[in-house]
Amino acid sequence: MTYENPILEKSIGEIDTVEFKQLFDQRSNYSEWFAENFAPAAYDSIWAAALALNMTIEKMAARGTSM
């Protein structure tokens, strides 16, 4: 069982699930990784966190505050 979008559509990272799998396989040297079936969900989670942090920085800058 894998946790990936069954619809072949581009994600916020501008790649679809097939492209993600190809990149993952290449970058992991085609090795099998424990819990690699969670990789697509982890990829989406990292993007969600990055976008949230980016929005926070923009809002803080608009208020004249910084980290």
Sequence and secondary structure as in RCSB ss.txt:
>XXXX:A:sequence
MTYENPILEKSIGEIDTVEFKQLFDQRSNYSEWFAENFAPAAYDSIWAAALALNMTIEKMAARGTSM
>XXXX:A:secstr
     SS    TTS  HHHHHHHHHHHTTT   TTGGGHHHHHHHHHHHHHHHHHHHHHHHHHT   
